[in-house]
Amino acid sequence: MKVLVANAGSSSLKYQLFDTVSGEVLAKGNCERIGIEGSRIVHKTAGKEEYVCEKALSDHSAATKLLVETLLDKKVGCLDSIDEIEAIGQRVVHGGAYVSESVLLDDEVMEILEKCVAYAPLHTPAAIMGIKGCATAMPGIPQVLVFDTAFHQTMPKEAYMYGVSYDMYEKYQIRRYGAHGTSHRYVSGEMIKLLGGKAEGTKIVTCHIGNGSSITAVKDGKCIDTSMGFTPLDGIMMGTRCGSIDPAIVTYIMEKENMTAKEVDNYLNKKCGFDGISGVGSDSRDVESAMRAGNERAKLAFDMLSYQIKKYVGSYSAAMGGLDAIVFTAGIGEHVPYIRENALEGLEFLGVKLDKERNTFGHSSVPVKLSADDSRVQVYMIPTNEELVIAADAERIVSENK
């Protein structure tokens, strides 16, 4: 089955076209700067040169229309007819408490999605635009929504509840939801294969560390706790997000800086983290370069992140009653040895022994073992592949509903 996987951002539409039989990515690309001057599509069909076309894209419907035209183009595309696409898989960040698995899009699901805008206001409106854009440009092709929160729905109540009054939980569903679940699901599944293939009895901590970051405790193949919470602001420090802080800091800053709720929310989401601590930006590559050049604030940002990862690994080991493996993934987790080494330093008491030479590997598109041969806990870098998970779910659900 040919499945188009779409991931809509506020001004972008990333996509990959999969052949689920062969596992091949037939084409991939990104519609950039949607609704902004200088919009374009950057497209790559397997075996062909990269194609770039600058064209005004007023909204996601226009972007999807250009995507379809590019896939059908005789020179740069790979399809003879749009009907070759049998399913569309859409990544959605937040499904609230309403969704515990991937679902086929219908009117009821769309209503649920609208209710979830408040949980992820930076992400969900873009997803809705992407879904509507695909429906307009490719009418009749079924869409499957794959939610980043779904994998975390197996958390027990004591893990997902906050200490706010119970009436607030009942009225507003204030609880921990998590994020990056599709990534955690994929890399934990790959780690289970490396541990022998049987999920039962396994205890794994997966570290999705990128511009947005989260850490998850996976026991017997299921999530029992995760660092992101009611929104993606919770947990460890990120590119521009502060992560977990004393909640009284919020009202304190509001009073001292005369900020509104919206202003302080914007500040905590967009002006903190790496950007706010280092002063050099939110991109880990810029922060690392500054650290190597002797910038102490850049080093502090990396050391803070490393320390926070270490704390989560330790606490989740306690929650699971042991630890078999630690997995690093996503942009920073896959590419920054300094973070991995410093996050694991001091965890020898848990049975973690890092092989520092292995840890300095170059770029790899396959799993890399980072632990020493005599380490009781296995440590791996596993490149995430959320798109593959989305494609597989879309194929399965559409096939089941034919």
C-alpha positions, 0 to 999 in steps of 0.5 A: 500500500502507498501511504502518504505521511503528513506532519503539518506545522504552523507554516510548513507541511512535511511529508513522506510517501511510503510503499509499506510492502517494500518499506521504501520511502518513494518520495519526501519533502517539505512545503515551507513558509506557508502563508509567508513571502518566499514559500516553496516546496523542497521535494526529493523522489528516490533516485532523482535529484532534489527539486525546489519550486518557489510558489506562493502558498496561501494556506495548507490547502494550497500547499497540499495541492502543490504537493500532489502536483509534484508527486504527479509530475513526470520529471520529478514525481513518482505517481501516475495517478493520485489514486495510487495513494490508498491512505494518508497518515497524519501526525497529531500532537495531542488527543487529550483523554479522548484518544488512546490509539490511532483512529480513522478520521470522521466527523466525530474525531474532528470534533475531538480534535477541535476540543484538544486545541487548548492542550497544544495551541502551537501544534493542533491548529496546524494539524487541523489545517493540514488535515483539511488541506489533504481532504480538499486536495485528495478527496476520498482518500481515508486519513488516519490520525496518529496521536503523540499522546496515545502511547502514554495512555497506559500510565496508571492514575497515580502517575498521570494525576497532579496534586490539584484539587480533584474537581479541577481534574474532573472539570478540565481534565488537568492531568499528565498526557505526555508527548513524542509518544510515536517516537517513544513507541518506535525506539522502545520497540526497537530496543525490545528487539535488541533485548531478545524480542519479548516485551514482558519483563523489560524495563527501558528508559527512552530519551527523546532529546531534541528542540522539544524533549521528553523522557519515558519509562517503558515497562513490559512495552508500555508507558508507565510515566513520562516527563511531559505533562498537561502540555509540552512545556513540562519536563526537562529543559528544551530549546526555548521551553523552560521545562518543570519549574516551581509554579509560583515562579509563574505568578511571581514573574507576572507580578514583577514584569506586569505580564498577562497570562498570555504573555507569561505563557509565551515567555515560558514557551519561547524565550527560556530553555537553551535560548534563555540560559545560553544567550546564543540561541535555541539550536543545540548546534549553536550552543555546542559551538559556543560551549567549545569556544569557552562560553560558560552560559552555553556550557551551563545550558548543556550541563543543566540538560544532562543533569535533568536527564540523569535525574529522570533516568534514576527516578524512572529506574526506581518507578520500574523497580530496575533498568535494562536499557537506556535509549537516546534518540532525536536531534540531540540524543542522536548527535551530541556525545557530550550530553549522553556522556554527562547524563550517564556519568554517576549512574554506575550504581545502576549498572550503567557503564558507557563506552566513551569511544563508542559514544563518539561515533559519527552520524548513523542511520542504524542503532549504535550500542554505546554501553561497554560489553560488561555493562549490566544496562544496555545503552543505545542510540536508536534513530527515531522513525515516527513516519514509519510508525504512522505509515504502518498504523495508517495501512492497518486501520484503513485495511481493517475498515475496507 
